[in-house]
Amino acid sequence: MTIRFDGRVAIVTGAGSGLGRSHALAFAERGAKVVVNDLGGSLNGQGQSSSAADTVVAEIKAMGGEAVANYDSVADAAGAERMVATAVDAFGRLDILVNNAGILRDKSLAKMDPADFEAVTKVHLYGSAFCTRAALPAMQKNNYGRIVLTTSNSGLFGNFGQANYGAAKAAMVGLMNVVRIESAKYGIKINTIAPMAATRMTENVMPADMLPLFKPEYVSAAVAYLCSEACEESGQIISASAGYVARVQVMSSAGVFLDTSKPINADTIAANWASITDMSGCQGFDSAGAEMEYIVQQTMARLKKSA
Ligand code: NAI
């Protein structure tokens, strides 16, 4: 199978450097027209410049592709609308949105300035929500769309000094779970990438000899697949780095159904803790409703048995 994006229009946010640039080039190489969004600020989200986005647009044009720049901040709801308008005005439609733009302001939570919590949340969480919100009507119109959110192992698994970033990144999973359900009837698939790659964000934290192993292109391969017609999946979290590609899922243990004819208190929980947390029969749920259904079914079955 050769995945192509001919006739497709993609927006990649934060595409002026690192992973976003690599995603934009991957789409363009395979025929997509690309809106290269980038505010052009520093790693901690200060300043702005058009040169980052312009450079990537020039790279795409030099390889015979089509691209336009957009310099809006993803954290600005009106800017997100302009970004989508840029795609529709320049190329007539919108098929793909990769929410990739991001900043860092690391510090342990006890020492973190609230402004740093807010700035990071605004770019990652509000930014992804605003851009996705702005993109949905254009995708709904064509009954087709592919959206990728960018999470981080920092949020999925935890990392010292990144409470703002980890919380905002874990929120991508919540955003995805809801948009997946709301968008299913429009043929819109939304998935989440958990990348690791050598970029300006990681060049000072990854050991120098590791950097060449973590090529952004490896992550872009997974992003391109998730944004293709070939991908029928929606609601998946895919971890991709250094050639490693894996699915990450939120799982629930089979759980314990406590005897509700007796008092349930903290001591009951303590007595059952090992079974409550035993993941041997774990399962994932497709929606909040599916979890509810499981609980109600099991509870009703128990009540019937004890009647
Ligand atoms: P990067 O710093 O090279 O690229 C981020 C880009 O986003 C920059 O070009 C920046 O100008 C742009 N940007 C920042 N704020 C913006 C805003 N408000 N509006 C528009 N553009 C904005 O970093 P990298 O590594 O390429 O990160 C890409 C994404 O991947 C981020 O969301 C990051 O959190 C995530 N990530 C990266 C990992 C890695 O190993 N590099 C690990 C886990 C997640």
Boltz pocket constraint, residues with backbone or C-beta under 6 A from the ligand:
constraints:
  - pocket:
      binder: B
      contacts: [[A, 13], [A, 14], [A, 15], [A, 16], [A, 17], [A, 18], [A, 19], [A, 20], [A, 37], [A, 38], [A, 39], [A, 40], [A, 41], [A, 42], [A, 43], [A, 45], [A, 52], [A, 71], [A, 72], [A, 73], [A, 74], [A, 75], [A, 99], [A, 100], [A, 101], [A, 102], [A, 103], [A, 123], [A, 127], [A, 150], [A, 151], [A, 152], [A, 153], [A, 194], [A, 195], [A, 196], [A, 197], [A, 198], [A, 199], [A, 200], [A, 201], [A, 202]]
      max_distance: 6.0
